[in-house]
Amino acid sequence: MNQDKTGLDRRSFLKASLMSGGGLMLTVSWLSSFKSADKSEVLNLPEQWASLNGYIHILPDNKVKLICPNPEFGQNVMTSLPMMLAEELDVDWKNVSVEMGPHDPAKLGAQFTGGSNSVRMYWKPLREAGAAARQMLREAAAQTWNVAASEVTTKAGILSHSSGKSAKYGDMASKAASVPVPKDLKLKEPKDFTIVRKSKKNVEIQKITSGKPLFGLDYSVDGMLIAMIQHPPAFGMKLKSFDAAEALKMPGIKDVFTLKLYGDDFEQGGFDTRTFNDLLVIVGNSTWEVISARKKLTANWEDAGDRKEMMAGRDGKKREITVPGALESTTTQMQQMHEYAARPAQELRRDGDPEAAFKNAAQVIERTYNGPFLAHNTMEPMNFFAHVTDEKALLVGPLQAPGWTEPTLAKLLNLPADKIEIQMTRMGGGFGRRAYGHYLYEAALISRKVKAPVKLMYTREDDMTYGIYRPMYTATYRAALDANKNLIAFHVKGGGIPEHPIHANRFPAGAVDNYLAEGWQIPSNITIGAFRAPRSNFNAAAEQSFLDEVAEAAGKDPIAFRLELLKRAKEKPVGKNNEYDADRYAGVLELVRDKSKWGKTGNEKYNRGVAAYFCHNSYAAHVVDMVTREGQPYVERVFSAMDCGIVINPDAATNMVQGAVVDGIGNALYGQLTHKDGVAQQSNFHNYRIIRMNEAPKSVEVHFVQNELDPTGLGEPPFPPVFGAVANALYKMKGKRYYNQPFKDETEKVI
């Protein structure tokens, strides 16, 4: 057992009390012991998150219920979180149930899904909660039977004593509520786990497969109206005037009006360029009626002009920047980025004397990589329900970060926080898109205006053409080799619109004597936001492609070359701020090498590409096997290796990696969103290409490094290295390197 002295007293367990009808309820601090292991990741947690808590219910019928704080969008937290609780509580899994909690920061805390943090930050607090509840139940049984608590054992929700006495947890739950919360807890050793590390079915699988209402789009109440917004036709424009006469004549239409929602209204969660416009809103009885009537609106738009905005940087601090009002185009943005790339940039890290090393090198390799804006393309279109009155507000829908929205809602609606209820539905995809609350604010203001319950709907065209995107990036990599083909210097200089992508303290930092990382950025009025593995999704593609090219110049196998550098980083590390563990990084490379039979006979028909990357505290490596099918590149199979510490639910974890691989292949080969005079040139799946079902690999074989380390992220880490593995496989197939995403020749058919 692990002896865990965590101060689980008034600070962590706020109370243990009787519930209505009997039973034990524990309120537990969810983040009492959570710290970011990745010092480069600025979590930007609101201050109130320090007092996060959640509810454990032990009911008289021996059922255990967890009110899940985290929004669910397919990463399976509604199964994995209760698995951790049930493990330490020592209950029968079939007696565990889970419900999605409403937004309740006083009781449930942060309730944030993103950054691959869910399992990682709840791992210890939930286990402590289960262990504490189990100990309190043992104490209650001991008092009842007049025996020592140390003599009371538990198994599958049953309390037992050597005298033959036994009781269900539910029988002792009420008495356990009066037992002091223990301060010293014994947590299980991983070798003793009976639930964690065992595959469990998704607790919502029956609802999902039977079509039960789960998503925001499913939510409906009597008298609910449908609202849509007519967005500007281009970034950099705002509403000048409108004529709704024809639209108001259409069947089912209730009203057309404007609302103001500006950046100054935002308390937390960042700004969003769309909010610097008057909103042109149309409301009616049904979705189709509103869509049809919206086409009859006549709106006049004008240039928005430059504006000042407070923007939160990667260090969490807000700074005033000037956002240009120009109508931007991808071609001119690329020219501007190349101009910026030639200028001096912010130095992010320096080791040794890189300038001297490059000057004296026997060979210098220099390559530039470019990545476009990418759309999130959530399968469930953006939506939110709101019913706002003068006294209170109810909001229901798919949302990743309710805690970021509540302060703004309170300000916009002039209501105290305790009069605002936010209920979260299952999300039909997120990838960072639903971390931004503008659509919730819009729904709330519309409901207040029309004095009725309203569901705000975005069409896919709305979100793709005036949405939130992965930023546009570029990076130039340089490597210096000596006469013996050894890597003696490494330089990366990256920038983007409107942020740079560089993680300066990641591999190969720490493995090269002379190292330089620089970054720069260009403001833009095109809205950007978190996109699955922010910045890493570009960095991994560029860095891993470049390392393959450097390995080839050095005459070395690409996996052996990386392992050689990692050995140096382990034995003689350069610098003190290296984020990654060289052993764990090497571990996934060795595992994927062995499982894919890299370098062995029998794989001659495949064009093989490899890549590995560290982000969100986890390590991922992929070997992509590509063939030509009907004249087009096709990834037929993939071997994946992950080190994310203890794997809570192996089946769910495997599915997460497989999904990331398919998503990565599609974005690498096809993903691209461009603009012309501020207008998005792609509006739906007919001209924004994503991977299709028949293009998915025949197999994605996933392997996990087995260790007893605390679990880390898994939703994002498998995604970034897929890009690099695809690019390297394409090189083997085509005999040419790919430097621009998507990795398709301009002459090839993309759509």
C-alpha positions in Angstrom: 0.0 0.0 0.0 1.0 3.6 -0.5 0.8 5.7 2.6 -0.7 8.9 1.5 -0.6 11.9 3.9 -2.4 14.5 1.9 -4.1 16.6 4.4 -7.5 15.3 3.5 -9.2 17.3 6.2 -11.3 20.5 6.1 -9.2 21.7 3.2 -9.9 18.7 1.0 -13.1 17.1 2.3 -15.4 20.0 2.9 -18.0 17.8 4.6 -19.3 14.4 5.1 -23.0 14.4 5.6 -26.3 12.5 5.5 -28.2 12.7 2.3 -32.0 12.8 2.1 -33.1 9.2 2.6 -29.8 8.1 4.1 -26.4 7.4 2.6 -23.0 8.9 2.7 -22.0 12.0 0.6 -18.4 13.2 0.5 -17.4 16.5 -1.0 -13.8 16.1 -2.2 -11.2 18.5 -3.4 -10.5 17.6 -7.0 -7.3 19.6 -7.4 -5.9 19.5 -3.9 -2.7 17.8 -5.1 -2.6 18.7 -8.8 0.4 20.4 -10.3 1.4 20.7 -13.9 4.3 18.3 -14.7 4.9 20.3 -17.9 6.3 23.6 -16.7 6.0 25.1 -20.2 2.2 24.5 -20.2 0.5 27.6 -18.8 -2.8 26.3 -17.6 -4.3 29.8 -16.9 -6.6 28.3 -14.2 -9.0 30.8 -12.7 -8.2 31.4 -9.0 -11.3 29.8 -7.8 -10.2 26.5 -9.2 -8.0 26.0 -6.2 -11.1 25.0 -4.3 -12.4 22.4 -6.8 -14.6 19.6 -5.4 -17.0 17.0 -6.4 -19.6 14.6 -4.9 -19.4 10.9 -4.1 -22.7 9.4 -3.2 -23.0 6.0 -1.5 -26.7 5.1 -1.5 -28.6 2.8 0.9 -29.1 0.3 -1.9 -25.3 -0.1 -2.1 -25.1 1.8 -5.3 -22.2 4.3 -5.7 -22.8 7.4 -7.8 -20.2 9.9 -9.1 -21.3 13.3 -10.3 -18.8 13.8 -13.1 -17.5 17.4 -13.3 -15.9 17.2 -16.6 -17.7 17.7 -19.9 -17.6 14.6 -22.1 -16.9 14.8 -25.8 -15.8 11.3 -26.6 -12.6 10.9 -24.5 -14.6 8.7 -22.1 -14.0 10.6 -18.9 -17.5 9.5 -17.7 -16.1 6.0 -17.6 -12.5 6.5 -16.6 -13.1 8.9 -13.7 -15.5 6.5 -11.9 -13.1 3.6 -12.5 -10.5 5.4 -10.4 -13.0 6.1 -7.7 -14.3 2.5 -7.7 -10.8 1.1 -7.5 -10.0 2.6 -4.1 -13.5 2.5 -2.8 -13.4 -1.3 -3.4 -16.8 -1.7 -4.9 -18.3 -3.9 -7.6 -18.1 -2.0 -10.9 -21.6 -3.0 -11.8 -22.8 -1.0 -8.8 -21.1 2.2 -10.0 -23.0 4.8 -12.0 -22.1 8.3 -13.1 -24.0 11.4 -14.0 -22.8 14.6 -15.7 -23.0 17.4 -13.1 -24.2 20.9 -13.9 -21.8 23.8 -13.6 -21.3 24.3 -9.9 -17.9 25.8 -9.0 -18.7 25.7 -5.3 -19.1 22.0 -5.3 -17.7 20.6 -8.6 -14.9 23.1 -9.3 -13.2 23.7 -12.7 -15.2 21.3 -14.9 -12.8 21.9 -17.7 -12.1 19.4 -20.5 -9.0 20.3 -22.5 -5.2 20.1 -22.5 -5.4 16.3 -21.9 -5.8 17.0 -18.2 -8.9 15.1 -17.1 -7.4 11.9 -15.9 -4.1 13.4 -14.9 -5.5 16.0 -12.6 -8.2 13.7 -11.1 -6.0 10.7 -10.6 -4.9 11.4 -7.0 -7.9 13.3 -5.6 -10.4 10.7 -6.8 -8.4 7.8 -5.5 -8.1 9.7 -2.2 -11.8 10.2 -2.2 -12.4 6.5 -2.7 -9.9 5.4 -0.1 -11.3 7.9 2.5 -14.8 6.8 2.0 -13.8 3.1 2.3 -11.9 3.9 5.6 -14.9 5.7 7.0 -17.1 2.8 6.1 -14.7 0.4 7.9 -14.8 2.7 11.0 -18.6 2.7 11.0 -18.6 -1.1 10.8 -16.0 -1.4 13.6 -18.1 0.8 15.9 -21.2 -1.1 15.1 -19.6 -4.5 15.7 -17.4 -3.3 18.6 -14.2 -4.4 16.8 -11.0 -2.7 15.6 -11.3 -1.0 12.3 -8.1 -2.7 11.2 -9.9 -6.0 11.5 -12.6 -5.0 9.0 -12.0 -5.9 5.4 -13.7 -4.9 2.2 -14.4 -6.5 -1.1 -16.8 -5.5 -3.9 -18.9 -3.3 -1.6 -19.1 -5.7 1.3 -17.7 -5.1 4.8 -16.5 -8.3 6.6 -15.1 -9.4 10.0 -13.4 -12.7 10.9 -16.3 -13.2 13.4 -18.6 -13.8 10.5 -20.3 -10.4 10.6 -20.8 -8.6 7.3 -22.7 -5.7 5.8 -23.2 -3.9 2.6 -21.7 -0.4 2.2 -25.2 0.9 1.9 -26.0 -0.5 5.4 -23.2 1.5 7.0 -23.3 4.6 4.8 -25.5 6.7 7.2 -23.3 6.0 10.2 -20.1 6.5 8.2 -21.3 10.1 7.6 -20.6 10.9 11.2 -17.1 9.4 11.2 -14.2 11.9 11.0 -12.6 12.1 7.6 -9.2 10.3 7.9 -6.0 12.2 7.4 -3.7 9.3 6.6 -4.8 7.1 3.7 -3.5 3.9 2.3 -3.8 3.9 -1.5 -3.5 0.7 -3.5 -0.3 -0.4 -5.2 -0.8 -0.6 -9.0 -0.2 -4.4 -8.8 -3.3 -4.7 -6.7 -5.6 -2.9 -9.1 -8.7 -4.9 -10.1 -10.7 -2.2 -12.0 -8.1 0.3 -13.2 -6.1 -1.2 -16.1 -9.0 -3.4 -17.0 -11.1 -2.5 -20.1 -14.6 -1.3 -19.3 -17.5 -0.5 -21.6 -18.4 3.2 -22.1 -21.1 3.9 -19.4 -23.1 5.8 -22.0 -22.8 3.2 -24.7 -26.5 2.1 -24.6 -27.7 5.7 -24.9 -25.3 6.4 -27.7 -26.2 3.3 -29.7 -29.9 3.6 -29.1 -30.1 7.2 -30.1 -31.1 8.5 -26.7 -30.9 12.3 -26.3 -27.4 13.2 -25.2 -26.2 16.2 -27.2 -27.0 19.8 -27.2 -28.8 19.4 -30.5 -31.2 17.0 -28.7 -32.2 19.4 -26.0 -35.7 20.9 -26.4 -38.4 22.5 -24.2 -42.0 23.6 -24.9 -42.1 27.0 -26.5 -38.5 27.0 -27.6 -37.6 29.2 -30.5 -34.7 28.8 -32.9 -32.2 31.7 -33.5 -29.4 32.2 -36.0 -26.9 35.0 -36.6 -26.0 36.5 -39.9 -22.3 36.8 -39.6 -20.1 39.3 -41.6 -19.1 38.0 -45.0 -15.5 38.5 -44.2 -13.1 38.9 -41.3 -12.4 42.6 -40.9 -16.0 43.8 -41.6 -18.9 44.9 -39.4 -22.6 45.6 -39.8 -23.5 49.0 -41.3 -27.3 48.5 -41.9 -29.9 45.9 -42.7 -33.3 45.5 -44.2 -35.4 42.6 -42.7 -38.8 43.4 -44.4 -38.7 40.3 -46.7 -37.4 38.0 -44.0 -40.1 39.0 -41.6 -42.8 38.0 -44.1 -41.5 34.4 -44.1 -43.5 31.7 -42.3 -42.6 31.1 -38.6 -40.3 34.1 -38.2 -40.7 36.0 -35.0 -38.2 38.8 -35.1 -35.0 40.2 -36.6 -32.8 42.5 -34.6 -29.3 43.5 -33.6 -27.4 43.0 -30.3 -24.1 44.4 -29.2 -21.5 42.1 -27.7 -18.0 43.5 -27.5 -14.7 42.4 -26.2 -14.9 44.7 -23.1 -17.7 42.4 -21.9 -15.3 39.5 -21.4 -14.0 38.7 -18.0 -12.2 35.4 -18.7 -11.7 33.0 -21.6 -10.1 35.3 -24.0 -11.5 37.6 -26.8 -13.0 36.5 -30.0 -13.0 38.8 -33.0 -16.6 38.0 -33.9 -17.7 39.8 -30.7 -16.6 43.2 -32.0 -19.6 43.3 -34.3 -23.2 44.1 -33.8 -24.9 40.7 -34.0 -27.6 40.5 -36.6 -30.1 37.9 -35.3 -33.1 36.2 -36.8 -35.5 34.2 -34.6 -38.3 31.8 -35.6 -40.2 28.6 -34.8 -38.0 26.1 -36.6 -34.5 25.6 -37.9 -35.6 25.3 -41.5 -37.8 28.4 -41.3 -35.0 30.5 -39.9 -32.5 29.2 -42.4 -34.9 30.0 -45.3 -35.7 33.5 -43.9 -32.1 34.4 -43.3 -31.5 34.2 -47.0 -34.0 37.0 -47.4 -32.1 39.4 -45.2 -30.4 42.4 -46.8 -27.3 43.4 -44.9 -24.8 46.1 -45.6 -21.3 45.7 -44.3 -18.3 48.1 -43.9 -14.7 47.8 -42.9 -14.3 47.3 -39.2 -11.0 49.3 -38.9 -8.1 48.6 -36.6 -8.8 48.1 -32.9 -7.0 47.6 -29.6 -7.4 44.3 -27.8 -6.0 42.8 -24.6 -4.6 39.5 -25.6 -3.4 36.8 -23.2 0.1 35.5 -24.1 1.6 32.1 -23.6 2.9 33.2 -20.2 -0.7 33.9 -19.1 -0.2 37.7 -19.0 -2.5 40.1 -20.9 -1.0 42.7 -23.2 -2.6 45.3 -25.5 -2.1 44.6 -29.2 -3.4 46.3 -32.3 -5.6 44.0 -34.4 -5.6 45.1 -38.0 -8.9 45.8 -39.8 -7.6 44.8 -43.2 -9.3 42.2 -45.4 -6.6 39.5 -45.2 -5.7 37.0 -47.9 -3.6 33.8 -47.6 -1.3 34.8 -50.4 -0.4 38.1 -48.8 -0.2 36.5 -45.4 2.4 34.1 -46.7 4.4 36.9 -48.1 4.2 38.8 -44.9 5.3 35.8 -42.9 8.4 35.3 -45.1 9.3 39.0 -44.6 9.0 38.6 -40.8 11.0 35.4 -40.9 14.0 37.4 -42.3 13.9 39.8 -39.4 15.3 39.5 -35.9 13.0 37.5 -33.6 12.5 36.9 -29.9 15.2 34.6 -28.5 13.5 31.7 -26.6 16.5 29.6 -25.8 20.2 29.5 -26.4 22.8 26.8 -25.6 26.5 27.1 -26.5 27.6 29.2 -29.5 25.3 28.2 -32.4 26.6 31.0 -34.7 30.2 29.7 -34.4 29.1 26.1 -34.9 27.2 26.9 -38.1 30.1 29.0 -39.4 32.5 26.1 -38.9 30.2 23.3 -40.0 31.2 20.9 -42.7 27.5 20.8 -43.9 24.5 22.9 -43.1 20.9 21.8 -43.9 18.2 24.4 -43.9 14.5 23.8 -44.6 11.3 25.9 -44.2 7.9 24.4 -43.3 4.5 25.9 -43.7 1.1 25.1 -42.2 -2.3 26.6 -43.0 -5.3 27.6 -40.9 -7.3 24.5 -40.0 -11.0 24.4 -39.1 -12.2 22.3 -36.2 -15.1 20.7 -38.1 -16.9 19.3 -35.0 -19.6 16.8 -36.2 -22.2 18.4 -34.0 -22.7 22.0 -35.2 -22.3 24.7 -32.7 -25.4 25.3 -30.6 -26.6 26.3 -27.2 -29.9 26.7 -25.4 -30.8 29.6 -23.2 -33.8 30.7 -21.2 -33.1 34.0 -19.5 -35.6 36.0 -17.4 -35.1 39.0 -15.1 -34.6 36.7 -12.1 -32.5 33.8 -13.4 -30.9 32.1 -16.4 -30.7 28.5 -17.6 -28.2 27.5 -20.2 -27.8 24.0 -21.6 -25.4 22.8 -24.3 -22.0 21.5 -25.3 -19.2 23.4 -23.6 -15.6 22.6 -22.7 -15.0 25.3 -20.1 -18.1 26.5 -18.2 -16.0 28.2 -15.5 -14.6 30.6 -18.1 -18.0 31.7 -19.2 -19.8 32.3 -15.9 -18.2 35.7 -15.0 -18.9 37.1 -18.4 -22.5 35.8 -18.3 -23.0 37.4 -14.9 -21.8 40.7 -16.3 -23.8 40.5 -19.5 -27.0 39.6 -17.8 -26.5 41.6 -14.6 -27.3 38.5 -12.6 -25.5 37.0 -9.6 -23.7 33.8 -10.3 -26.0 31.8 -8.1 -28.9 32.7 -10.4 -27.2 31.3 -13.5 -27.5 27.6 -14.1 -25.3 26.0 -16.8 -26.0 22.4 -17.7 -23.5 20.5 -19.9 -24.5 18.0 -22.5 -22.3 15.5 -24.2 -20.4 17.1 -27.0 -20.3 15.9 -30.6 -16.7 16.8 -30.9 -14.7 19.6 -29.5 -10.9 19.6 -30.3 -10.7 23.0 -28.5 -13.5 24.7 -30.5 -16.0 24.6 -27.6 -13.6 26.1 -25.1 -14.7 29.6 -26.3 -18.0 30.8 -24.9 -19.2 33.4 -27.4 -22.1 31.2 -28.7 -23.3 30.7 -25.1 -23.3 34.5 -24.5 -25.1 35.1 -27.8 -27.8 32.6 -26.9 -28.3 34.2 -23.5 -28.6 37.7 -24.9 -31.0 36.6 -27.6 -33.2 34.8 -25.1 -33.4 37.8 -22.8 -34.3 40.0 -25.8 -37.1 37.8 -27.1 -38.3 36.8 -23.6 -38.5 33.1 -24.5 -36.4 29.9 -24.4 -34.1 29.9 -27.4 -31.7 27.5 -29.0 -29.0 29.2 -31.0 -27.9 27.3 -34.0 -24.8 27.6 -36.3 -24.8 25.9 -39.6 -21.5 24.3 -40.6 -21.0 27.1 -43.1 -21.4 29.6 -40.3 -18.6 28.0 -38.3 -16.3 27.2 -41.1 -16.4 30.6 -42.7 -16.5 32.7 -39.6 -15.1 30.4 -37.0 -12.1 29.8 -34.8 -9.1 28.1 -36.5 -5.8 26.5 -35.9 -3.3 29.4 -36.5 -1.2 29.7 -39.7 2.4 28.8 -39.0 5.9 28.7 -40.6 9.2 27.6 -39.2 12.8 27.4 -40.6 15.0 24.7 -39.3 18.8 24.5 -39.6 21.2 21.8 -38.7 25.0 21.8 -38.7 27.0 18.6 -39.2 30.7 18.3 -38.7 33.1 16.3 -40.9 32.2 13.1 -39.2 28.4 13.7 -39.8 27.7 14.5 -36.2 25.0 17.0 -35.4 26.8 19.9 -33.7 24.2 22.7 -33.9 20.4 23.1 -34.3 18.4 26.3 -34.9 14.7 26.7 -35.2 13.0 30.0 -35.9 9.2 29.9 -36.1 6.4 32.3 -36.4 2.7 32.6 -37.3 -0.5 34.4 -37.6 -1.2 35.4 -34.9 1.1 33.4 -32.7 4.4 31.5 -32.9 4.4 27.8 -32.5 7.8 27.2 -30.9 8.3 25.0 -27.7 11.9 25.9 -27.1 12.7 23.3 -24.4 11.6 20.2 -26.2 13.6 17.7 -28.1 16.2 18.0 -29.6 16.9 20.8 -27.1 19.2 19.2 -24.5 20.7 16.8 -27.0 22.8 19.3 -29.0 25.7 21.4 -27.7 24.8 24.4 -29.7 21.1 25.2 -29.9 19.0 28.3 -30.7 15.2 28.7 -30.7 13.5 32.0 -31.8 9.9 33.0 -32.3 7.8 35.9 -33.8 4.2 36.6 -34.5 1.9 38.8 -36.7 -1.5 40.1 -35.4 -4.6 39.3 -37.4 -8.3 39.8 -37.3 -8.9 36.1 -38.2 -10.0 34.3 -35.1 -7.7 31.5 -33.8 -7.9 29.2 -30.8 -6.9 25.9 -29.3 -6.7 23.1 -31.9 -6.0 19.5 -30.8 -2.4 19.7 -29.3 -2.0 23.4 -29.9 1.3 24.4 -31.7 2.6 20.9 -31.2 0.5 19.7 -34.2 2.6 21.9 -36.4 5.9 21.6 -34.5 5.9 17.8 -34.7 5.2 17.8 -38.4 8.1 20.2 -39.2 10.6 18.9 -36.6 10.1 15.3 -37.3 10.3 15.8 -41.1 13.5 17.8 -40.6 15.1 15.2 -38.3 14.5 12.5 -40.9 16.3 14.7 -43.5 19.2 15.3 -41.1 19.4 11.6 -40.4 19.6 10.9 -44.1 22.4 13.5 -44.5 24.3 11.9 -41.6 23.9 8.5 -43.2 21.9 7.1 -40.3 18.7 5.2 -39.8 16.0 7.7 -38.7 15.1 5.8 -35.5 18.7 5.0 -34.6 19.5 8.7 -35.2 16.9 9.9 -32.8 17.9 7.3 -30.2 21.5 8.4 -30.4 20.4 12.0 -29.7 18.2 10.9 -26.8 21.1 8.9 -25.3 23.1 12.1 -25.3 20.2 14.0 -23.7 20.1 11.4 -20.9 23.9 10.9 -20.3 25.1 14.5 -20.9 22.1 16.8 -21.1 22.6 20.3 -22.3 20.8 23.0 -20.4 18.5 22.7 -17.3 15.1 23.4 -18.7 14.5 20.3 -20.9 10.9 19.3 -20.6 11.0 15.7 -21.7 12.4 12.5 -20.1 14.9 11.1 -22.5 14.3 7.5 -21.3 10.6 7.6 -21.8 11.0 9.3 -25.2 13.4 6.6 -26.3 11.1 4.0 -24.8 8.2 4.7 -27.3 10.7 4.8 -30.2 12.1 1.4 -29.2 8.6 -0.1 -28.7 7.3 1.1 -32.1 10.6 -0.1 -33.7 10.1 -3.6 -32.3 6.4 -3.9 -32.8 6.5 -2.7 -36.4 9.6 -4.8 -37.2 11.4 -1.7 -38.4 14.3 -2.6 -40.6 13.3 -6.3 -40.9 12.3 -8.2 -44.0 8.7 -8.6 -44.9 7.8 -4.9 -45.1 9.2 -4.3 -48.6 5.8 -3.4 -50.1 5.4 -0.4 -47.7 6.9 3.1 -47.8 7.6 3.5 -44.1 7.7 6.8 -42.2 8.4 7.3 -38.5 7.9 10.1 -36.1 7.8 10.6 -32.3 6.9 13.6 -30.1 6.4 14.7 -26.5 3.6 16.9 -25.5 1.0 17.2 -22.7 3.2 15.1 -20.5 3.0 12.0 -22.7 5.2 10.4 -25.4 4.0 9.1 -28.7 5.6 7.4 -31.7 4.1 6.1 -34.9 5.3 4.1 -37.9 3.1 4.7 -40.9 3.1 2.2 -43.8 2.0 3.8 -47.0 1.1 2.3 -50.4 -0.2 3.6 -53.7 -3.8 2.9 -54.2 -5.5 4.1 -57.4 -2.7 6.4 -58.0 -3.0 8.1 -54.6 -1.1 7.7 -51.4 -2.9 5.5 -48.9 -1.9 4.8 -45.3 -2.7 1.1 -45.1 -1.5 0.4 -41.6 0.0 2.2 -38.6 1.9 1.0 -35.6 1.7 3.3 -32.5 3.5 3.3 -29.2 2.4 5.5 -26.2 3.8 6.2 -22.8 1.1 7.9 -20.8 1.8 6.3 -17.5 -0.8 3.9 -16.1 -3.5 3.3 -18.6 -6.9 3.5 -16.8 -9.1 1.9 -19.5 -7.1 0.1 -22.2 -9.9 -0.2 -24.7 -10.8 3.4 -24.4 -7.2 4.5 -24.5 -6.6 2.4 -27.7 -9.7 4.1 -29.3 -8.3 7.5 -28.4 -5.0 6.8 -30.1 -6.7 5.3 -33.2 -8.9 8.3 -33.5 -6.0 10.6 -33.3 -4.1 8.7 -36.0 -7.0 8.9 -38.4 -7.5 12.5 -37.6 -3.8 13.2 -38.1 -3.7 11.5 -41.5 -6.7 13.4 -42.8 -5.3 16.8 -41.7 -1.8 16.0 -43.0 -3.0 15.0 -46.4 -6.0 17.3 -46.9 -6.6 19.9 -44.2 -6.4 23.5 -45.3 -8.5 26.7 -44.9 -7.6 29.8 -47.0 -8.9 33.3 -47.2 -9.2 35.9 -50.0 -10.0 39.5 -48.9 -11.1 38.2 -45.5 -13.5 35.6 -47.0 -12.9 31.9 -46.2 -12.6 30.0 -49.5 -13.9 26.7 -48.0 -17.4 26.5 -46.5 -18.3 22.9 -46.1 -17.1 19.4 -46.7 -17.6 19.7 -50.5 -14.5 22.0 -50.6 -12.9 21.5 -47.2 -11.4 18.0 -47.5 -11.3 15.7 -44.5 -10.4 12.0 -44.5 -13.2 9.7 -45.6 -14.1 6.3 -44.2 -12.6 4.3 -47.1 -9.4 6.2 -46.6 -8.8 5.2 -43.0 -6.1 2.7 -42.4 -7.0 -1.0 -42.4 -5.3 -1.3 -39.0 -3.9 0.9 -36.3 -2.0 -1.3 -33.9 -1.6 0.5 -30.5 0.9 -0.5 -27.9 1.4 1.1 -24.4 4.6 1.2 -22.4 3.9 -0.6 -19.2 4.9 1.3 -16.1 3.5 2.4 -12.8 3.8 6.2 -13.3 0.9 8.4 -12.7 -1.3 8.7 -15.8 -0.8 11.7 -18.1 -2.5 13.1 -21.2 -3.8 11.0 -24.0 -6.4 13.0 -26.0 -3.8 15.2 -27.7 -0.3 13.6 -27.6 -0.9 10.9 -30.3 -2.0 13.5 -32.8 1.1 15.7 -33.6 3.6 13.0 -34.7 1.2 11.6 -37.2 1.9 14.5 -39.5 5.6 13.9 -39.5 5.3 10.1 -40.0 3.0 10.7 -43.0 5.4 13.3 -44.5 8.4 10.9 -44.1 6.4 8.0 -45.7 5.5 10.2 -48.6 9.2 10.9 -49.2 9.9 7.2 -49.4 7.0 6.9 -51.9 7.6 10.0 -54.0 11.3 10.6 -53.6 10.7 14.2 -52.7 10.3 16.0 -49.4 7.1 17.8 -48.4 7.4 21.1 -46.7 3.9 22.5 -47.0 0.7 21.2 -45.4 -1.4 19.7 -46.7 1.2 17.2 -48.1 -0.3 17.0 -51.6 1.2 18.0 -54.9 -0.7 20.9 -56.4 -1.3 18.8 -59.5 -2.9 16.0 -57.5 -6.7 15.7 -57.0 -7.5 16.8 -53.5 -11.3 16.9 -53.6 
